[in-house]
Amino acid sequence: MTFTEKTRYLYEIDKGIRVTDSRRKPHSVNNKVEVRRVPFEHMIYIGDGLTDIPCFSLVRNGGGRTFGVLARSKSAKQTFQDLLQERRVDSLHSPDYGSDADLGTLIRAAVSTLGASIDLDQEQA
């Protein structure tokens, strides 16, 4: 999957465009919407490759959380280190999602925090 396709899918999620609607009307992603179904600030994006870079930027700039999963190659590690330095990703981790692993713990914490924030926003509305 290309970075363009990944970015498009994020906008479809953001705007609440169903897969079937997207297939029938592929340009509907370009339509302006008043209400965002899943705003970028409510997204958590996890990526492990160069095609994830635009999505990291999109989600992070929109207020969401981003986690990079380090590949084993030396060039990929350097690229992801650069992304961390440029603040495109919140953190970098090995691909271990277990209960004792940093990445797994951070993802669960991010989901819990996000859920609590959404609940609070709904109570105050």
Sequence and secondary structure as in RCSB ss.txt:
>XXXX:A:sequence
MTFTEKTRYLYEIDKGIRVTDSRRKPHSVNNKVEVRRVPFEHMIYIGDGLTDIPCFSLVRNGGGRTFGVLARSKS
AKQTFQDLLQERRVDSLHSPDYGSDADLGTLIRAAVSTLGASIDLDQEQA
>XXXX:A:secstr
  HHHHHHHHHHHHHT  HHHHHH GGGGGS  SS SS GGG EEEE SGGGHHHHHHHHHTT EEEEE  SSHH
HHHHHHHHHHTTSSSEEE S  STTSHHHHHHHHHHHHHHHHHHHHHHH 
